[in-house]
Amino acid sequence: MTAETEALDQAFAALADPVRRAMIARLSRGPATVNELAEPFEISKQAVSKHIQVLEHAGLVTRTRDAQRRPVHLNAARLEALTAWIDRYRLVHEQQFRRLDTLLGQSPSDGSTSRRSTKEKQP
């Protein structure tokens, strides 16, 4: 397994949890403390810290020290890498669908071949 594959696996596994996805959504608006991240959830601060550790291990967030505070920051570059990976495959499938649309849009009168049955061709 390559390092890139392992990093993708860790990131997608981290994002598989709805609490962690909600934390990422919150961090997209700016840094937050553990207390701020814990606010909307009915889970312990210890559980929130474990979720943050998973996100940190996946490279999706970082923590800094600001006096007594340890704000959590979104690692936007890592999310961008995930988006780029997804987009690679999305674009391939979009091209395939466009070709299929083109093929299905061709009519027998334009000289192209069609696989329609004889009954469908008759008015």
Salt bridges, closest charged atoms under 4 A:
GLU4 OE2 - ARG88 NH2 3.87
GLU56 OE1 - ARG63 NE 3.33
ASP87 OD1 - ARG90 NE 3.14
GLU94 OE2 - ARG90 NH1 2.54
GLU94 OE1 - ARG98 NH2 3.41
